Amino acid sequence: MSSFLSGRTIMVTGATSGIGYETARQLAESGATVLLHGRTPDEARSAVKRLLATADVDAELLRPCAADFTRLDEVERLANRVITGHPYLDVLVNNAAVAAPERHTITRDGNELSFQVNFLAHYLLTHLMEPALTTDPGGRVVNVSSSMHRTASIMWNDPNRTRRYSRLAAYAQSQLALTVFAADPRVTAVSVNPGICETALRPLYGHEGAAPAEGAAHVVRLCDPAVEIVNGAYYDRGERMQPAAGAIGDRTVKRLNKLADQLVGQCA
């Protein structure tokens, strides 16, 4: 068992299935203490049990935690619990994601479902956890994005897409926002497209994907403090590439932050 991440604490959102689950496995197998986030406490605990039954990991390295990202108050409570229990966090992997539903769906907080779960919840979580995120070399945020951000535009005046809803456009918008968010100067962050994998999101892409473990390996590589990163960099699997033109520029970052602050009502 490799131990190149020994002594490091890493949180993975959406760690109960797919790429998130495999990312948690590979991180723990590499010696990191991993906070596995699930939508409910039962789902998070179940993921830990599955890992202990199938992977070569130490039970002490796995810590379940939970919050339903369709409820921003749960995201806030999660951040507070993590900071209290783990005041020193090396890496936050913002991975949790849902496919936009066929029908336009608004959360209790008033946001389009996929925009909230895939982006706004991570925006809020990241900034609430800033006090715990280390500024030491290697400390970072890794946003798990998608090549689909290249097809997207952010509807600044109607981010909930109430006037013209398409599930593909809504999902793509959430991935573009997550990619833009990596360039936020308040934290050191990158975004990565792990490639199309056989997960619950795969039908959005219309063709077959790789094993989730393959996509997870690209995420795990960016958690390694030996891999130097530039804030806001975008990786397509293992290769650094330019993101979409709409994902770069200080003005875009500031505009997105202003919009997100308004929608989460917490960080303004």
C-alpha positions as CSV (number, residue, x, y, z in Angstrom):
1,M,0.0,0.0,0.0
2,S,1.4,3.4,-1.0
3,S,1.6,6.0,1.7
4,F,2.5,9.2,-0.2
5,L,-0.5,11.0,1.4
6,S,0.2,9.8,4.9
7,G,-0.6,12.5,7.5
8,R,-2.9,14.5,5.2
9,T,-6.6,15.1,5.7
10,I,-8.8,15.3,2.6
11,M,-12.6,15.7,2.3
12,V,-14.4,14.3,-0.7
13,T,-18.0,15.4,-1.4
14,G,-20.3,12.9,-3.1
15,A,-18.1,10.0,-1.9
16,T,-20.7,7.3,-1.7
17,S,-20.7,6.2,-5.4
18,G,-18.9,6.6,-8.7
19,I,-15.8,8.7,-9.0
20,G,-16.2,10.1,-5.5
21,Y,-16.2,6.7,-3.9
22,E,-13.2,5.5,-6.0
23,T,-11.4,8.8,-5.1
24,A,-12.0,8.2,-1.4
25,R,-10.7,4.6,-1.8
26,Q,-7.5,5.6,-3.6
27,L,-6.8,8.5,-1.2
28,A,-7.2,6.2,1.9
29,E,-5.1,3.5,0.2
30,S,-2.4,6.2,-0.2
31,G,-2.5,6.9,3.6
32,A,-4.7,10.0,3.8
33,T,-7.4,10.5,6.4
34,V,-10.5,10.8,4.3
35,L,-13.8,12.5,5.2
36,L,-16.4,10.8,3.1
37,H,-19.4,13.0,2.4
38,G,-22.8,11.4,1.7
39,R,-26.3,12.8,1.3
40,T,-27.4,11.1,4.5
41,P,-25.5,9.7,7.5
42,D,-26.6,6.2,6.6
43,E,-25.3,6.6,3.0
44,A,-21.9,7.9,4.3
45,R,-21.6,5.1,6.9
46,S,-22.5,2.5,4.3
47,A,-19.8,3.7,2.0
48,V,-17.2,3.4,4.8
49,K,-18.4,-0.1,5.5
50,R,-18.0,-1.0,1.8
51,L,-14.5,0.4,1.6
52,L,-13.4,-1.5,4.8
53,A,-14.8,-4.7,3.3
54,T,-13.2,-4.4,-0.1
55,A,-10.1,-2.2,0.2
56,D,-6.8,-2.3,2.0
57,V,-7.4,0.7,4.2
58,D,-7.2,1.5,7.9
59,A,-10.6,2.1,9.6
60,E,-9.0,5.0,11.4
61,L,-8.5,6.8,8.1
62,L,-12.2,6.9,7.1
63,R,-14.6,9.4,8.6
64,P,-18.2,9.6,7.4
65,C,-20.0,13.0,7.2
66,A,-23.3,14.0,5.7
67,A,-25.3,16.9,4.2
68,D,-28.1,17.1,1.6
69,F,-26.8,19.6,-0.9
70,T,-30.4,20.5,-1.9
71,R,-30.5,22.2,1.5
72,L,-28.0,25.0,2.1
73,D,-28.6,25.0,5.9
74,E,-27.3,21.4,6.0
75,V,-24.2,22.5,4.0
76,E,-23.6,25.2,6.7
77,R,-23.9,22.7,9.5
78,L,-21.6,20.2,7.7
79,A,-18.9,22.9,7.4
80,N,-19.2,23.8,11.1
81,R,-18.9,20.1,12.1
82,V,-15.8,19.5,9.9
83,I,-14.0,22.6,11.1
84,T,-14.7,21.6,14.7
85,G,-13.5,18.1,14.2
86,H,-10.7,18.7,11.6
87,P,-9.4,22.3,12.0
88,Y,-6.6,21.5,9.6
89,L,-7.8,20.3,6.2
90,D,-5.2,19.8,3.4
91,V,-7.5,19.2,0.4
92,L,-11.2,19.7,-0.3
93,V,-12.5,17.7,-3.4
94,N,-15.7,19.2,-4.6
95,N,-17.1,16.2,-6.5
96,A,-20.8,15.8,-5.6
97,A,-23.0,16.2,-8.6
98,V,-26.4,15.3,-9.9
99,A,-27.9,15.3,-13.4
100,A,-30.3,18.1,-13.9
101,P,-33.8,16.6,-13.8
102,E,-36.0,16.3,-16.9
103,R,-38.4,18.8,-15.4
104,H,-37.4,22.2,-14.1
105,T,-36.9,21.8,-10.3
106,I,-36.3,24.5,-7.7
107,T,-34.9,23.7,-4.3
108,R,-36.3,25.0,-1.0
109,D,-33.6,27.6,-1.1
110,G,-35.0,28.9,-4.4
111,N,-32.3,27.7,-6.8
112,E,-32.4,25.3,-9.8
113,L,-31.5,21.9,-8.5
114,S,-28.4,21.1,-10.4
115,F,-27.0,24.6,-10.1
116,Q,-27.3,24.4,-6.3
117,V,-26.1,20.8,-5.8
118,N,-23.2,20.9,-8.3
119,F,-22.0,24.5,-7.8
120,L,-23.7,26.7,-5.1
121,A,-23.4,24.1,-2.3
122,H,-19.7,23.7,-3.1
123,Y,-19.2,27.5,-3.3
124,L,-20.8,27.8,0.2
125,L,-18.9,24.8,1.7
126,T,-15.6,26.0,0.3
127,H,-15.8,29.5,1.8
128,L,-17.2,28.4,5.1
129,M,-14.3,26.0,5.4
130,E,-11.7,28.5,4.5
131,P,-10.5,28.7,8.1
132,A,-9.6,25.0,8.0
133,L,-8.1,24.9,4.5
134,T,-4.3,25.0,5.0
135,T,-2.2,27.5,3.1
136,D,0.8,25.3,3.4
137,P,2.3,24.0,0.1
138,G,0.1,21.4,-1.3
139,G,-3.1,22.7,0.3
140,R,-5.8,23.1,-2.3
141,V,-9.3,22.7,-3.5
142,V,-10.0,20.3,-6.4
143,N,-13.2,20.9,-8.3
144,V,-14.4,17.9,-10.3
145,S,-15.8,19.5,-13.5
146,S,-16.7,18.2,-16.9
147,S,-15.8,18.7,-20.6
148,M,-19.4,19.8,-20.9
149,H,-18.5,23.2,-19.5
150,R,-17.3,24.0,-23.0
151,T,-20.9,23.9,-24.3
152,A,-22.2,26.1,-21.5
153,S,-23.1,29.7,-20.8
154,I,-24.1,31.2,-17.5
155,M,-27.5,32.9,-17.8
156,W,-26.5,35.8,-15.5
157,N,-30.0,37.3,-15.4
158,D,-31.8,33.9,-15.1
159,P,-29.4,31.4,-13.5
160,N,-32.4,29.2,-12.5
161,R,-33.3,29.0,-16.2
162,T,-37.0,29.6,-15.5
163,R,-37.6,31.0,-18.9
164,R,-35.9,28.4,-21.0
165,Y,-35.0,25.1,-19.3
166,S,-33.0,22.3,-20.8
167,R,-31.5,19.7,-18.5
168,L,-28.3,19.5,-20.6
169,A,-27.9,23.2,-20.6
170,A,-28.6,23.4,-16.8
171,Y,-26.1,20.7,-16.1
172,A,-23.5,22.3,-18.4
173,Q,-24.0,25.7,-16.7
174,S,-23.3,24.1,-13.3
175,Q,-20.0,22.6,-14.6
176,L,-19.0,25.9,-16.2
177,A,-19.6,27.7,-12.9
178,L,-17.5,25.1,-11.0
179,T,-14.7,25.6,-13.5
180,V,-14.8,29.4,-13.2
181,F,-14.9,29.1,-9.4
182,A,-11.5,27.4,-9.4
183,A,-10.0,30.8,-10.3
184,D,-11.4,32.4,-7.2
185,P,-8.3,34.1,-5.6
186,R,-9.5,33.4,-2.1
187,V,-8.4,29.8,-2.2
188,T,-5.9,27.8,-4.2
189,A,-7.9,25.6,-6.5
190,V,-8.0,23.7,-9.8
191,S,-10.7,22.0,-11.8
192,V,-10.4,18.7,-13.5
193,N,-12.4,16.8,-16.1
194,P,-11.9,13.1,-15.1
195,G,-13.3,11.9,-18.4
196,I,-16.6,10.1,-19.1
197,C,-17.0,7.3,-16.6
198,E,-19.7,4.7,-16.0
199,T,-21.5,6.6,-13.3
200,A,-25.1,7.8,-12.7
201,L,-24.2,10.9,-14.9
202,R,-22.9,8.9,-17.8
203,P,-26.3,8.9,-19.7
204,L,-25.9,12.7,-20.1
205,Y,-22.9,12.1,-22.3
206,G,-24.6,9.6,-24.7
207,H,-21.8,7.1,-25.0
208,E,-19.8,4.6,-23.0
209,G,-17.4,5.6,-20.3
210,A,-14.3,4.3,-18.5
211,A,-14.3,2.7,-15.1
212,P,-14.8,5.2,-12.2
213,A,-11.5,4.2,-10.8
214,E,-9.8,5.5,-13.9
215,G,-11.4,8.9,-13.6
216,A,-10.7,9.0,-9.9
217,A,-7.0,8.5,-10.5
218,H,-6.9,12.0,-12.2
219,V,-8.5,13.6,-9.2
220,V,-6.2,11.8,-6.7
221,R,-3.1,13.0,-8.7
222,L,-4.1,16.6,-8.1
223,C,-4.4,15.9,-4.3
224,D,-0.7,15.0,-4.2
225,P,1.3,17.9,-2.7
226,A,4.2,16.9,-5.0
227,V,2.0,18.0,-8.0
228,E,2.5,21.7,-8.3
229,I,-0.6,23.6,-9.4
230,V,-1.5,27.1,-10.6
231,N,-4.6,28.7,-9.1
232,G,-7.5,28.4,-11.6
233,A,-5.8,25.7,-13.8
234,Y,-8.0,23.3,-15.7
235,Y,-7.0,19.7,-16.3
236,D,-8.5,17.4,-18.9
237,R,-7.7,14.1,-17.2
238,G,-3.9,14.2,-16.7
239,E,-3.2,17.1,-19.0
240,R,-3.4,20.8,-18.2
241,M,-5.4,22.6,-20.9
242,Q,-7.1,25.9,-21.5
243,P,-10.7,25.8,-20.2
244,A,-13.5,27.3,-22.3
245,A,-13.1,31.0,-23.1
246,G,-16.1,31.7,-20.9
247,A,-14.4,30.2,-17.9
248,I,-11.5,32.7,-17.7
249,G,-11.1,36.3,-16.8
250,D,-11.1,38.3,-13.5
251,R,-14.4,40.0,-14.5
252,T,-16.1,36.6,-14.9
253,V,-14.8,35.3,-11.6
254,K,-16.0,38.5,-9.8
255,R,-19.4,38.3,-11.5
256,L,-19.9,34.7,-10.6
257,N,-18.9,35.3,-7.0
258,K,-21.4,38.2,-6.7
259,L,-24.2,36.0,-8.2
260,A,-23.3,33.1,-5.9
261,D,-23.2,35.3,-2.8
262,Q,-26.7,36.5,-3.6
263,L,-28.0,33.0,-4.2
264,V,-26.5,31.4,-1.1
265,G,-27.2,34.4,1.1
266,Q,-24.3,33.6,3.3
267,C,-21.0,34.9,2.1
268,A,-21.8,38.4,1.0
